[in-house]
Amino acid sequence: NGRPVVTVTRVASFSAAHRLHSIHLSAEENASLFGKCNWPNGHGHNYTVEVSVRGPVDPSTGMVMNIANLNQIIDEKLLSQVDHCCLDKDVAYFANEGHVSTTEMLAVFAWDCLKPHLPDGLLHKVCVWETPKNAFVYKGQRA
């Protein structure tokens, strides 16, 4: 009756600094919109990222994907770019492409880093926790 479809989630963490600031807004608008998150020297977070893949269980391995392989992809393609850095200065996506380093955009960045390195259609969602109270989920959707 078909193979069961399972979602597998790997959790990782990293620390990074950022400053919420948009080049499309004036200094006053940035300060008003982002408040203390717009401080010139920035601030940091200990982020948690959950990467979920979803697919049919392979009958010969009993797995959707080898979680050790998923972990290696997360480490090499995402964490190596963001851990212990300043997102706005060290990550081209934010520094050169003009994306505001909100956690919404960090979730999109994580998706874009990981998707090309996973089998087609397997990446299901990326969830980035900025604080224990704030989580941001991206599933590859565009409006």
C-alpha positions, 0 to 999 in steps of 0.5 A: 500500500505504498511506503510510509512518509516520515518527517525527520528533523535535525536540530543544531545551534549557532551564535551570531550577531546582527543589527536590524537595519534597512537601507530602504529606510531613514535612520529615524525610521530604522530606529522607530521600527527596530528599536534596540535591535537597531543599535549601531554595534548590533546584538547577538543571539544563540540561535537554534535551527531545526531542519526537517526533511520529509519523504518515503522510507526506503525499504532497504535502509529503513530511513528517509535519509541518513541523519549523519549525512543531513548533519554534515550538510547542515554543518558544511553548508549552513553553520560554517557560514553563520556560526560566531559571525556578524551576519550583516558583515560576514555573510554575503546574503546580508552584507552584499545583497541587501537583505535585512538580517531578520530571523525571517530572512535567516530562515530563508537563507538557511533554506537556500543554503541547504536545498541544493545539497539535498535530494529533490523535494526532500527539504520540508521546512527550516525553523529558526529559533531566535529566542525561546519565545520566537520561532520562524518557519520557512517552507520554500514558499514565495508570494 
